[in-house]
Amino acid sequence: MFINETHTSAAIWQYRVEKMILEGRTQYQTYQIATVPRFGKSLFLDYNIQTSILDEYVFHECMSQPAMTLHPNPTKVLVCGGGEGATLREALAHDTVRDAVMVDIDEELVDMVKVHMPEWHQGAFEDPRTTLLHTDARAWIADNQGAGFDVILSDLPNPHEDGPGQMLFTREYFELCAGAMSDEGVFAMQAGSANENYPACMASCIRTLESMNEVFPFVAGYYGIVSTFFQPWGFVLASKKHDPMALTAEEIDRRHRERGVTTRYYTGRFHQACFTLPEYLLKAVKEEGRILTDAEPFVWTA
């Protein structure tokens, strides 16, 4: 048994299924939890691999830790999406956090993950600091302007041509996030592929957030090597007050020690490496990046 994922019009990646653990369909998407040789337990949504036990920590540390670490005292955190609960897990690793709200529209999927993917959430859903909501993330943020979140982590589906994610990668969405943040707020998002074959989504996210310099004077793209995706994966951090490039290795490690955080990928030593983009990505920002709006969103057609 195989699950085929279309990468681009040029390539389809095929994952061999050793054991199908669970499969079904929620109101919003199909899902499979399967054991894949070398990758181990893996989650597929709409036949696209989302995560595997092999290196989920790489993606989820990149998704959470740069923003959480950059904020000098993150007490109130919002996770948008992140159904596996691992982004929430990484945010809660900081003992400064008093309140963590997670908004994921697919209650059926999250309920399934609670039972069948404990390696990911590791009890984060039951943490007394967690408030779990099942509604549209953008609409919820629009209704909670002025909420004062220190960190917002936007772990949302790519803006596929047949999916609802397009309006979660636009300037209007980012403006709503900024309005729900504190004066020292830090925003981070997963931004799609960071490889040379399909960098336009990440490049456009960087361009769009850079266009909001009156709100986010500090914007930086970064990436992690995610073997499960067969490519580097892109993220973007935007900050109202704090420059991620000013963080030293010693300061990062000190904050992690003081907050009780242990990481395996994002460390003080590796921080600058994550944020040092290769020349092809810098070129893509200039040549392929554009400002994304509700009227002209990014449409992932690969």
N, C-alpha and C positions, 0 to 999 in steps of 0.2 A: 504494500500500500504506500502511495506517495501523495504528498500535498505539494502542488505546484503554485509558485508565486511569481507573477509577472513583475520583473524589475523594471525593464524598459521594453520598447518594441524590439530590442536586439537580444534580450536575454530573459530566460525563465529559470528561476532557481527551484530545484526539486529537493524536497526533504523526505527521506525515507522514514516511514512510520514503523517503529518496532512494536509498539503497543498503543492502541487507542484506549485511553482511560475514560474519556467522556466526550460526547459531542451533542450539539443541540442548537437551538436558535432562540434568542430572546426577541423582544419586540423590536430591537434595534439592529441586531447583527447575529451572524452564525458564529459558533465557537467550537473549537476542538482542543482538548488537552490530550497530548500524546507524548509518548516516549520516543525520542529521536536519537539514533546512535551518535555518540560523542557529545551531543548537546544535552541529553537527559530530558527531564520533564519540560515540556514546552507548551506555550499557549498560542493558538492561531485564532485570529478574528477575521471573518470574511476571507479565509484562506490566505491571510498574510501573517507571517510569524510576528509575534509581539515581544516575546521574551523566552528565554530558556534558563534553566537552573545553572548552566555552565557559566554565564557571565551577566546575569541580570544585575549584579551589583555594579558593574561598570556603567550601565545605562542609568540606574537609579541614583548612584552617587553623583554622576554628572548632572542629573536632573535636579538634585536637591542641594548638594553640599557646597558648591561655589557660592550660591546665593545665601544659604543659611550661615556659612562661615563669614562672608563679607559683612553681614549686619552685626554691629557690635553687641546687640542684646536682643535677639529675636524672641519675642514672647508670644506673638499672635501670628499664626500662619494660615494661609489658605492654599489648599491643593485643588486644582481644577482638573477633573479627570483622574487618571492614575488608578484605574479600577483594581489592579492587583494588590493595592495597598502598600507597595514597596516604596513609592515616593513619600507617602505618609510616614512609613517606618523610618526613613532616613531623616525626615524633618524632626520627628519625635526623639531622635537620638540626642538632640541638643537639650540638655536639662534646663535651659533657660525658657523653653516653650511652656506656656501655661494653657493656651487654647489653640487647637488645630481643627480647622473646618475643612472637610473634604466634600466636594460637590461632584458627583458622578451620576449621569442621567440614567444609567442602566442598572437598576436595582437587582434584576434577575442575575446579571453577570456577577455583580459584587457578592451576592448571596452564594453563588456557585463557587467563587474564588475563596470565600471564607472557609468553605469545607474542604475543597480539593487542592488549594494552593497555599497551605500554611507556611511553606518555606519562604514565600514572598512577604506576606504581611506580618508574620511573626507576632501576632497578637495586637497589632497596631489599631485594629478596629475596636478592640475592647479596652484600649487605653482610656482612662477617665478623662484625659485631656481632649479626646477626639469627639467631634460632632460630625456625624455622617448624614449627608443630605442627598436625595435623589431627585434632581431637577436639572433644568438647563443652566449650565454654568454662566453663560453670558447674561441671561435674564436675571439670574440671582445676583450677580455682581452689580448690574444696573440698579437693582432694588436695594443695594447695600453700599451706596456711595457714602464716603466718610467713615467707613467701618474701621479704618486705622490699622490694616494689616501691615505687619513689619516685612513679611515676605509673602509673595504670591508665586506659586509654582504651577505653571501651565503645562500639564502633561496630557495633552489632548490629541485626538486622532489627526493624521495628516489631512489636508484639504483636498480629498479625492473628488473627482468630478461627479461621482454619484453619492457623495456623503454630505453630512451636515457640517463638516469641519471648516469649510471655507470662511465662515464669518467669525472664526476664532483665531484668525491669522491676519487681522486687518488693523489699520490705525485706530478705527473706532473702538475695537475691542481693547486694544492696548490703552487707549484713553480711559475707558471704563475701569480697567485694572488700576491705572494710576490714581483715579479718583477714590478707589477703595483702599488705598495704601496710606501709611503714615508718612510724615515728612522725611523720614530716613528710609523709606521703603525700597526694597530690592525685588525685582521681577526676574524670573527665569522661565524659559520655555524650551521645549523640544522643537527643533526647527527642520527636521528631515535630514536627508542624505547630505553628507559632507564630502562625497567623492567627486571626482572630476567629471563623471558621466552625467550627474544630475544635481548640480549645486544651486539651481535657481531659486528653490524655495528658501533655503537658508540665507542665500544672498539677499533675497527680497525682505526677509524678516529683519536682517541687520539694517538694510537701507531704511525700512519703515520706522524702526525704533530710533535710528539716528536722526530721522526727520523730526523727531519730537524732543530735540535737545533742550527746549525750554522746560520740559518736564524731567527728562532723563539725560542729564549732561554726560553720563558715563554709560556707554554701550560697548559690549565686547562679545564677539563670537568665540566659541570654543568647541571642542569636539572630543569624543571618546572612541576608542577602537572597540567596536562591538562585533565580535566574531559571529554571533548569531545572525547578524544582518549582512555578513560578508562585506562590510564596508565601515568606514568611519561614520559616526553619526553626529549631527550638528545640534548645537544649543546656542541660545543667545541670552545674555544677562544684561539687564538695564537697571541702573541705580540712580536714585534721586540725589544722593549725597556722597556716596563712597565709591572710590575708584578701585576696581578689582586688581588692576595692574600695580597698585601701590602696596598690596599685601605682600609681605615677605614670607619666606618659607618658615622662619622662626615664629612669626606671629600666627600663621595658620596652625602650626603644630601646637602652639600655646593655647589658642582658643579651643582646639579639639580636646586637649588634655583637661582644661578647666571645665569644659561642658560635658565631659564623659563620652566623647565621640571617638569611635574607632572606625577607620576606613581601610580599604584594601586597594583602591585605585586613585582616588583624589586625595593627595597628600600635599604637605608643604613643598616637598622636593619636586613634585610633579606639576604643581600649579602653573608655572610659566609654560611648561610644555603643552598643557591643555589649551592655553589661550594663545599659543603661537600658531597662527594659521599659515598653511602653505601658500605659496605664491598663486596657485591656481584658484584658491578661494578668494584671495584679495582681488584678483582679476575679475572673478565672477561677480563680486559685490559691485565693482565699477561698471561692468559691461552687461550683466544679466539681472542684477538686482533692480527692483522698482518699488515704488511706494504702493503698498497694498491698501485698498479701501473696500468698503462694503460694495461700492459700485463696480470696482475692478479688483476682485480678490485673486489670490493665487489659486489656480486649478491644477491639481496634481494629475497629469494625464499619462504618466509613464506606464 
